[in-house]
């Protein structure tokens, strides 16, 4: 896990020339300190962050410097990891600090994994994914060591709505006139939605579903009345 060829970690340089850049001297890495940390904390979930660095005190080509962050003690976004590295490992790490933390101001814009984005909205997926274990877990190995194949019939079992209480939910939303039918379809919610969703259209669809269900119920009642009247007439004869 630990890469070779790294020089020892320097916690604080005593060279007065390096007072503004106290951590890095060339391509130093704090692998030794990290090994000591992981020896104590066996349950740490470490992730490597390779950050583009340049030392103005020792001019040379820029290089990638590796930092390891315990994701169990870090927030879910890349910006959280950067702040943790700067606060706990390397105070010389410099980047434009966030202002809004909502992806609006663009202050924390940077290139992450080859893509220009904002660090405050770029998630660190591994922690979230591993916490829910979104993979198939089997007790028996696959046949002949091959992958498990999913047929169209198997896929249909996963697709589609499996909720059988749609009518009850629609009825609950129409019991109070201020709920579903309280919307006046001005579409202000659609115009200001930060996720570019269309809540007004969804409300109209629910209204249509409810009205159609009422028409079906009324039609069923009429059919029942007709059948009852016909049964009464036939019984008279």
N, C-alpha and C positions, 0 to 999 in steps of 0.2 A: 504493500500500500504506500509505503513511504518511498519517495523517489530519491535516487542517489544523485550525487554530484552537487548537493546543496551545501553551502558553507554554514557555519554556525550562526546562531541567532545572537544579535547584539541588542540588548534591551535599551541601553542608553550610551551613546557615543560620548567619549571624553574629549574628542578633538574639537577645539573651539571653532574650527572651520565648518564643522558639521552641526553647529548649534541650531540651525534652522531646518535641518534635515537629520534628526537624531537616530533614525532606525536603520535605514538602508545604507550599505556600503557595497556597491556593486550589485550582486545578485544574492544577497543574504536572505535566509528564510528562517522562520521560527519553527522548523520541524522538530528540533530537540525539545523545545518547550511543549509542543503539541503532543509529543510522545509521552512526556511526563503527565500531561493532563489526562490523556486517554488511559494511561496506566491506572490512574486513580478512579476515573469515571468510566467504567466499562460499558455503561448503558448510553454513552454519548452517541448521537447520530451526526457524524461529521460529514460536511460537504465541502469540496474544494472550490474556491473562487480564484480564478486567475485574473489578476488586475494588471493593466498596462501601466508601467511605472517608468520614471526617469529621474535620475538623481542630479540636481543642478550642482551639487558640491563635487561630484565626481563625473564630469561629462563623459558620456559614452552613448552607445546606441540604447534606445529604449528596450525594455525587456518585460516579460510577463512574470509577475511575482505571485506565488501561491499563498493563499490564506485558507485556513480550515476553520469553519464555524460550526458549533454545535447547534443544529436546527431545533433542538428541544428547548433551547433558551433564547431563541431568536424569533422575530416576527415573520409573517408569511411572505413578505415582499423583498426584492433585491435591495431596496433602499434600507430596509431594516438590517440586513446583513452588513451593508457598508457602514452604517452608523455603529454597529456593534464592533466591527473591525477597528474603526477609528477610535472608539472609546476605550477598548480593552487591549488591542494588540499593537496598533501602529498609529500613533497620533500624527504622523507625517502624511497620512493618506489625505489627499485633497480632491474635492469635487464640489460642484455647485450644490448647495444645500437646498432642500425643497422649501417651497413657500406655502403651497396649498395642500399637498399630499392627496390630491384628487384628480391628477392628470389634466389640470386646466392651465396652470401657469407655464409648464414646460421647463422649470428651473433645473430639474434633475434629469434632463434629457441626456442620453448616452447610448453608446453602441453596446448591446448585450447579445452575445451569441451571434454576432454578425448582423444584427437587426437594430435599426435606430428606433428607440422607444424611450419611455420614461420609467425610471427605476421604481417610482412609487406605485406603479400599476403592474409591474412585471413580477409575477408570483414565482416563488421557489416551489416547484410542483412536488418534489419528491416527498416532503414531509406530509402534505395533505393526502397524496395518493397512497402512501404507505399506511397512513392511519386508518383508511377505510378498506384497505386490501382489495382493490378492484380487479381481482383476477380469479380465475377458476382454480379451486383447490381440490385435488383428487387424492384418494388414498391408493389407487391402483395406477401404475404407469400406463401410458398410451400403448396401443397394440403395435408391436414391432418397433417400438421406440419412435413412431411417427407422430405428427401433430394431430390434434383432435380437429376433425373437419365438421363444419356446421352446414347442414343442408337447408334449403329454403323452408322446408317444413319445420325444422328446429328453430329457424329465425322467426317464424310467425308466432311461436310461443312467447317470444320476447317483445315483439312489436305490438302496437295497438293499445287502446285504453282498457284497463282491467277493472275499472270502477263501475259497479252496477247501481250506484245510488245517484245517478245524474238527475233524475226527476225530483228526488227529495231535496237535493242541493238547490235546484232551480226554485222549488217551492219555498225554501227557506229564505232565498234572496228576494222573493216577491211579497213576503208577509209584511214587510215594512216598506211603505211607499218611498221612503228616503234612501233606500238602498239601490237596487238595480234601476228602477224607474225614476230615481231622483236625478239621474244624469240628464242634462239638457243638450247634450251633443254639441257643445261649443268647441270641443276638441283642444282646449287649452292644455289638457294633460298630454295629448299626443305631441303638441308643438314644443313642450318643455321637457319631455322625457329624456333623461341623460343617456338612456340605453337605446334610443331610437325605436322604442316599441310603439304600438298603436293601441292603447287601452280603450279608446272610444270605439274602435272597430270590434274589439272583443266584447264590449258591453252590448253593442248592437246585435252581435251574433247570439249572445245569451238571450236577449229579448226575443229574437226571431225563434229560437228554440222553444222558449216558454210559450209564445203565442201559437206556434205550430202544435205544441202538446195540448193546448186548450182546444184548438180546432179539432184535433183527433178525439179528445175526450167528448166534446159536444156531438161529434158525428157518431161516436159509439153509443152515446145516450139515445140519439134519435133512432139509430138502428135497433136498439133494444126496445124502444117504445113501439116501433113498427112491428117487430117480431111478437111482442106481447099482445098487441091488438089483433094481429093475425091469428095468434093462438086462441085468443078469446072468441074470435069469430068462428074458427073451426070447431071449438068446443060447443058452441051453440047448436051447430048442426049435428 
